[in-house]
Amino acid sequence: MKILFVYPKYPDTFWSFKYALKFVSKKASYLPLGLLTVAAMLPEEWEKRLVDMNVETLKDKDIEWSDYVFISAMSIQKESVKKVIDKCNKLGVKIVAGGPLFTTGYEYFENVDHLVLNEAEITLPLFLEDLRNGQPKHIYTSPQWADIKKTPIPLWDLVNIKKYASMSIQYSRGCPFDCEFCNITVLYGRKPRTKNKEQVLAELDSLYARGWRDNVFFVDDNFIGHKRKLKKEILPAIIEWMEERKHPFALSTEASVDLSDDEELMRLMAKAGFDAVFVGIETTNEESLIECSKFHNKNRDLISCVKKIQKFGLQVQGGFIVGFDNDPNSIFERLIEFIQESGIVSAMVGLLNAPCGTKLYQRLAKEGRLLNNMSGDNTDLSMNFVPKMDYDALIKGYRKIISTIYSPAHYYERVTQFLEEYNPLQKRLFRFHFNHLGALFKSMWFLGILGKERIHYWKLFCWSLFKRPRLFPLAITFSIYGFHFRKVFENYLEYSAEKGSPQR
């Protein structure tokens, strides 16, 4: 068999880091980990190629070479997926599709030949067996959860790792919490399933052996879902591995805010090389937290939680949502104040949407408030349901949040505040890359000379260089991130001005 793996294109969003990547001469932030893992599950003798459309163009000859095209995608990639499917159909090449987009909405893709849904560790072998027998079915699904201790190391050889800003590995799947708007528990369950330390170290070894010496993102839904195992087994093993190799990687992950309750866990994470963690804070409004079942964020001084996590050397990247039924009209100002006071530099604020299969989707369907399928992009000014708050007032408030927190004055104020308080463990040796130098000179030109933020840029440049020289590279990185965030939002504002707000 000749198998072509295709990873569809992401639109330009806060999460794409498109404009930031240009500064470091990279094509994409993260590689398609799911497809690379599926590739490792196929027969070794099969020929395999991968086209990541975020890195290169998908050509007709790529598709024509293959016997089957394997596609995996998330909801935000839906428009690109449709184009890939159309192209494959026209060229007469069969499609095998799986991943979150298809698992939660397979009924929208009738022109896909084979849907291998849920977790590939369970459903892919069933498809392969039927394929060998010449009778592959249209749909493969399973209510069972996979034992990820049997999951193979991703087939890294299919990608050029130099084109990516970060590598990814997975330690666990699932989340112990059950937030109404989140589809993680629908896809992967509430009981976190974890790999063993030998698997984690083998995956780190595989990246190290390929010469990677940069960022590694643990893509877990909630890295700290199994705290005891982390503290007793996984983190001590990573610490030893990193120390033996002089800390080649900077690690990051996603976690819930209750990380702030466990000082031992934060200390171990920092010692293991973690320096950033994405935390879903969502909202400062207690009634909205109750509404969406985010009970673990209730009755907390959330600013103190953020400050405590950052005190342990873990930069907090925060996720926020507006559009809850219980959001008051004051929520926009309150979120702006919270973000500024907390010093969260990368604050991802989006509009609430209801993914297929979630409790929120089911509730809104019963209430007759669903409008259409969500775009998957919670920053494009669109919603797939009728909010309780007046839609125009909600959009106006959302625009105010984004235009304020990413205005040069507010953004650089947060960066300076964060850098003043941040004291990371300096275990990792700084390794110079030419793209670092290129990023510095590009930032000086595009931000310091051509940019609307040039006064703020040079103030931060000089302050960090002389006051916190150890954090100077991070200051330049944050300046570049800010440029990206502003560009993305300006593009959405320009789009809505020309064509009107995206359809609700």
Residue, then its C-alpha position, 0 to 999 in steps of 0.5 A: m500500500k501507498i499511504l498519503f497522510v494529509y493534515p489540513k490547513y489552519p486558518d489564521t487565529f491567535w493559536s496559529f502564531k502565523y505572524a510570529l513564526k515569520f520572525v523565526s523562519k518556521k512554517a508551523s507551531y506544532l506538527p500533526l502528532g495524531l497522524l504521525t502516531v497513526a502512521a506508526m500503527l500501519p504495517e511497516e512495509w507500506e510506503k508512507r508520505l505526509v503533507d502538512m498543508n501548514v508547511e507545504t502545498l498539497k499537489d495533485k501528484d501527491i494524491e495520485w501517488s497514493d492508494y489511500v489518503f488518510i486525513s485527521a483534523m480538528s473542527i477549526q480545519k473544517e474548511s480546508v478538510k472540505k477542499v482536500i476531500d473534493k480534490c481526492n474525490k475528483l482524482g478518484v483516490k479513496i479517503v480514510a478519515g478520523g480525529p476529533l472533527f470526524t468523530t463528533g461530526y461524521e454525518y457531515f462527511e458522506n463523501v469520505d470512503h472510510l471513517v475510522l473514528n474514536e481512538a485509532e488504537i481500537t478502531l484502526p486494527l479493525f479497518l486494517e483487518d477488513l482491508r486485508n480481507g477486501q471488505p472494508k466498511h464505511i464506519y468504524t467506531s467504539p465506545q471503549w477507551a484505548d490503553i495508551k500504554k500500547t501506543p507507539i512512538p510517532l513516526w517522526d521520519l515523515v516530517n522535517i522537524k526544522k520547519y516547526a517551532s515546537m515538537s509535541i508528545q503525549y503523556s495522557r488523555g482525558c480530564p477529570f473535570d466535566c466543563e459543559f462547553c468542553n468536548i475533551t470528555v466526549l472524545y477521551g473520557r473523564k478518567p485520565r489514561t497515562k503512558n508509563k515513564e519508559q514510554v515518555l522517556a523513549e519519546l523524549d529520546s527519539l526527539y533528542a536522537r534526531g537533533w531536536r534541542d528546543n521546545v517540547f509541548f506535552v499535548d495532554d488535555n490536563f497534564i496534572g489529571h493524575k497527580r500522584k503518578l506525576k509526582k512519584e514516577i513521571l516527573p522524577a524520571i524526566i528530571e533525571w533524563m534532563e539532567e543527564r543530557k544538560h536540559p536540552f528541551a524547554l517543556s510546556t503543557e496544559a493544566s487546570v488552575d488547581l495546579s496552584d494548590d500543589e507546591e510539590l508538583m509545581r516544584l517538580m515540574a519546574k525542575a523537570g524543565f517546564d517553564a510554561v503552562f496553559v490554564g483555562i481560567e475562562t471567567t471571573n464571574e462565579e455564576s458563569l463558572i457554576e453554569c458551565s460546571k467549572f467548579h474547580n475554579k470557584n471560590r478562588d482568588l484566581i489572581s493569587c493562583v496565577k501569581k503563585i504558579q508563576k512564582f514557581g517559574l511557570q509562565v501562565q498562558g490563560g484561556f478566557i471565554v465570554g458569552f455565558d448566559n450568566d455573564p453580566n454587562s460588566i464582564f468585559e471591564r472585569l476581564i480586562e482588569f483581571i488580565q492586566e492585574s494578573g500579568i498574563v501576557s498570552a491571554m487567549v480570549g474567545l467567544l463561547n461556542a457549543p461543540c458537537g456532543t458537549k453538554l452545552y450543545q445538548r442543552l442549547a438544542k433542547e432550548g432551541r438556541l442552536l444556529n449552525n455548526m461552529s467554525g471551530d475558531n472562537t476568535d472570529l466573532s462568530m457564535n453557533f447559538v443565540p446568546k442571552m446577552d444581546y449579540d451586538a452588545l456581546i460582540k462590542g464588549y468582546r472587541k473592547i477586551i481584545s483591542t484593549i489587552y493587545s493595544p501596545a500600552h496595555y500589552y507591554e505593561r503586562v509584559t514588563q510586570f510579568l518579567e519583573e516578577y518572573n524568576p525561572l529555574q535557569k537549568r537549561l543552557f541557552r543554545f544559540h540558533f541563527n534564527h534567534l539572531g534573525a528574530l531579534f533583527k526582524s523585531m528591531w525593524f518591524l516593531g522598533i522602526l515600522g511598528k505602531e508599538r515602537i516606543h513601547y518596544w524600545k522601552l522594553f528592549c532597554w529595560s530588559l537588556f539592562k535590568r533583566p538581561r537573563l530574560f531579554p530573549l523572552a522579552i523579545t519573544f513576547s514583543i513578537y507574540g504581541f505583534h501576532f495577536r494584534k495582526v490577527f484581531e485587526n484582520y478580523l475587524e477588517y473582515s467584519a467591516e467589509k462583509g459584516s459580522p460572521q454569520r451567527 
